[in-house]
Amino acid sequence: MSRQSEMPDDWIQRARDGDMAALDMLVRCYQDRIYQLCYWFMKDAAEADDMAQETFMRAFKAMARFRGDAALSTWLYRIGVNTCKNRLNALTYRIRKYFTHSLDAGDAPDLSATGNPASELIDKERHILLHRAIAQLPTDKKQMIILRDIQGLAYDEIARIADIKIGTVKSRLARARQALYLILRDDW
């Protein structure tokens, strides 16, 4: 996955000042990354879209308070992670997920572009297995897998997003990968 560059500092300041063109640029610059982050947490395209929109709404409301201590993307990821975690912890969401308990394979984004139908089918099946396995992880382990292995963030950026030390990120990630391995070992 190619990494998009950060939004220029002068545009960040304009966004802080409430400039609508700058806020629009912020969404265009980060919408795909924030949506993908939310999708990995929510495992549902509509929910991920809602959570991405909620992330940007919260960011817009708090933009004037963005101090620039971390990269704008780190700040947005933290808002996105917290937004998804809040939704997952909500009682109404748990009840609805209990009654609609399924992962619709058709909602999963197509990550393969090989042109080989057999290879694409295997990739899609593995993608579904991976989604299901990640869904079984506790939220803290899920967060580490998504931020490092799915989104490709650096350890220091994850530490800032999760508000923990880099050593804690590494140990949590190791435990998360072990838990994911135990879930996937028979199916992969």
N, C-alpha and C positions, 0 to 999 in steps of 0.2 A: 504494500500500500504506500503510495507516495505521500509524503508529508507536505502539507501546504505551509507557506510561510506565515509568520505572525503578521497581524495587522500593523501598519506603520504607526509609530508613536504619535504623530500629529493627528492621525485619524482617531486614535484612542482618546486623545484629549478632546477632540471634537465630539466623540460619543459621550464622554463624561459631561460635556456641556449641554447634552440633549439634542445635538444636531441629528436630524432624522436621516440624512444621507449617510452619515457615519454609522448610525445604528443599523441601517440597512446593509451597509458594507460588512459590519460585524456578523450579521446573520449569514450573508453570502459566503463569507470567509470560513465560517465554522459550522455551518448547518449540517454538512455531511458527517463530520467527525462526531458532533453531539448526537445526531440521530443514531449513528452506529453504536455509540456508547449506550444510549438508551435502549436500543434494540437488544443488545446483549443482556441487559438487565431484565427487560420486560418480556422478551421472547414473543412479541406480538407487534405487528407493524403499526396498527392503530394506536396502541398504548405507547409505543416508542415515539410516534409522531406527537401525541399529546404531551409526553414528558419532555421532548425536545422543545416544543412551543413553551411549555411551562418554564423550562430552564432559561430560555431567552427572555421571557416576561420577567422572571425574577432578576435576571442580570440587568435588564433595562432599569428596573426600579432601584437597583443598588449601584448602578454604573457610576454615579457621582461619588460614591464611597470607595470605588476601586482605587487602591493606593499605588499599584504597580510594583508591590513587593515581589510578586511572582509574575510569570508571563500571563498574558490575558487568557491564553488557552488553558493554562493550569487553573486559573480562577473559574473559567467556564466549566471545565471538567468537574471541579469540586461542587459547583452548583448542580450540575447534571447528576452526579453520583448521589448527592443528598436528596435531590428531587425524586430520583428513582427509589432510593431506600425508603423515603417517607411513604411513597405509594405502595411499595411492597409490604410495608408494615401496617398499612391501614386495614382495619377490620373489614370494611366493605370490599376492598380488593381481594382479600383472602377468601371471603365468602363467594364472590363472583368467580374467582379462579377455581375454587373447589367444584362449583357446579358446571363450569365450562372446561374442565380439566382435559386439555389436549394441546398439542403443538401441531398446528396445521403446516404440513410440509410446504404447501403452496405459499405461505407467508415468508419463508426463509429466503433471503436474498441469494441469487445465483452467483456463487463465487468462482465458478469454473468457466473458462472460455477456451477450452482445448479444441472443440470441434469434433471430438471423438465421443459418440453417444455413450459407449460403455464406460469410458473414463468419466464423463459428466455424471452418469448415474451413480457411480461409486463415490465421486466427490460429493454429490448431493446427499447420499445416504450417510456419509461420514459427517457432513455438516449437520444433519439432523441429529445424529448420535451425539455430536459434540454439544449442540444446544441442549439436548435432554440431560446430558451429564453435568453441564454447567448449572442447569436449573436445579439440580439436586444438591449443589454445594451451599453451605451456609453463606450468608451475605458477605461476611468479611473475606472469605476465601474467593467467592465469586468476584468481588471487587478487584482483588489482586490479579486474578487470571485475566479479567477483561482489560484492565488498565495496562498490564505489561505484555501479555501474550497476544491479545486481540488488537488493542490500540497501539501497542509498541512504544509506550511511554518510557522514559528513563526513570531509574530508581529515585533520583532526587525529585523529579516532578511528581511521582506517585506519593512520595513522602509528604510533599506539600499538600497534595490533594486530600490525602487521608489524615493529615496532621499527626504523623508519626515519624519516628527516626528511620533513616535508611536501613539500618541493621534490622529493624522490625519489619520493614517492607520485605527484605530478603528472606527472613525466616518465615513470615506469613506466606510469601510466594512459594517457598519450598514446600510448606505444609499443604498449600492449596493444590500445587501440582501433584503431590503424592496422593491427595484425596481424589483428584480428577483421574489419575492413573488407575487407582483402585476401582473406580466406577467403569472406566473404559476398557480395562485390560482384557476382558472376555469378548467384547464386541468389536474391537478395533482390529 
